[in-house]
Amino acid sequence: MAGDESIFLRAQDRSFLGLTEDEQKEWNGPFYFIQAADPQLGLMKAWRIGDCDSGGDEWAEEVQLTKQAVQAINKLEPKPRFLVLCGDLVHAMPGNSFREDQVKDLKAELRGINPDIPLVFVSGNHDLGNAPTPDTIEQFCRDWGDDYFSFWIGGVLCLVLNSQFFFDSSGCPELATAHDVWLENQLQRAIQTPCQHVLIFQHIPLFLQTPEEEDDYFNLQRGIRERLIQRFKQAGIKAVFSGHYHRNAGGLHDGLDMVVSSAIGCQLGDDTHGVRVVVVTEDGITHRYHSLDQLSKRGMDEDLRKLLA
């Protein structure tokens, strides 16, 4: 574990080493970051054979895709300010016999990322279980760092949430309450503290197309969704970034951009394996999903320079 600590356990005490308000509260001009989701080692074969509950006994495809993503991101110039992985890091649920090896193999690939690019980990339902418990949350924290926290980057406040508390907190009501108290404090902080933008990262989307849509496995229950949207809007949140859907989706609602990014790993629709490039300027947030093949092309470098000019 000692070898992982400097790379994988940087989110501690609800903050992130090197990305604190004291260090990063000032706006220093445009920058970009990479948002990715659902490497989910083990799902691709499991999905093909229709046995998604077993945990996935093979994950060589996802390992190769993660390697490709890491290599492509490392070649980008200028470098992204950080890489955020929005949950479902592996497919095997807590307690599954395949989980430990999936986590080990994902860490081995992510260890190849340029050390100047911070890795930000978001917890997903496969990381914590659909109904998380104190034990499953503790295990995630040991493997990847805190399940929720805030960080600053270039004058932008970022909140990383544990969306499983919104989905089903029956196994850990006290932890869910603590999360909500923390979130309210952070939203009030966003209102009171000068910052250029406020962004949220979570695994499960608020909605896939519109806030009025019906409840679905891939979105949050409507009552919870509506309350969160209201709270986020009051705090001036510009965008919420998520995964979970394994397809690109989302939409703009009254100034709040719900960004749903498809997966590095298994695709459940017509999108390709990829990541999202998010450009942060003084006036707003723009983003575009790129396939891993697109990201690997040298032409991306010039595109980024134009966006950041």
DARAQUI-V25249 format. One record per backbone hydrogen bond with DSSP energy under -0.5 kcal/mol. CO is the residue of the C=O (numbers start at 1). NH is the residue of the N-H. If there is no record, write none. Layout:
co=(CO/CO)
nh=(NH/NH)
//
This chain:
co=(1/1/2/4/4/4/5/10/10/11/12/14/15/16/19/20/21/24/31/32/33/33/34/34/35/36/37/38/40/41/41/42/43/44/45/46/46/47/51/59/60/61/62/63/64/65/66/67/68/69/70/71/72/73/81/82/83/84/84/85/85/87/88/89/93/96/98/99/100/101/102/103/104/105/106/107/109/110/114/116/118/118/119/120/122/124/125/129/133/134/135/136/137/138/139/140/140/141/149/151/153/155/155/156/157/158/158/159/159/160/161/162/163/163/164/169/171/172/173/174/175/176/177/178/179/180/181/182/183/184/185/186/187/188/189/197/198/198/199/200/201/203/205/206/208/210/216/218/221/222/223/224/225/226/227/228/229/230/231/232/233/238/239/240/241/242/243/246/246/249/251/253/255/256/256/257/257/258/258/259/259/260/263/273/275/276/276/277/277/278/278/279/279/280/284/286/288/290/291/292/294/297/298/298/299/300/301/302/303/304/305/306)
nh=(4/5/6/7/8/9/9/12/17/146/15/150/12/19/152/24/25/155/280/81/35/278/36/84/276/86/264/265/43/91/92/46/47/48/49/50/51/50/54/63/64/65/66/67/68/69/70/71/72/73/74/75/76/76/118/34/120/36/86/87/122/38/40/41/96/99/102/103/104/105/106/107/108/109/110/111/112/113/117/118/83/120/121/85/87/128/129/132/137/138/139/140/141/142/143/144/145/145/160/158/156/196/197/153/199/151/160/161/201/149/163/165/166/167/168/172/134/176/177/178/179/180/181/182/183/184/185/186/187/188/189/190/191/192/193/157/238/239/159/241/161/243/220/220/250/213/219/205/225/226/227/228/229/230/231/232/233/234/235/237/236/257/200/259/202/261/245/268/269/260/258/256/257/253/258/240/259/251/260/242/261/249/274/292/290/35/278/279/288/33/280/281/286/31/281/279/277/275/295/296/297/300/301/302/303/304/305/306/307/308/309/309)
//
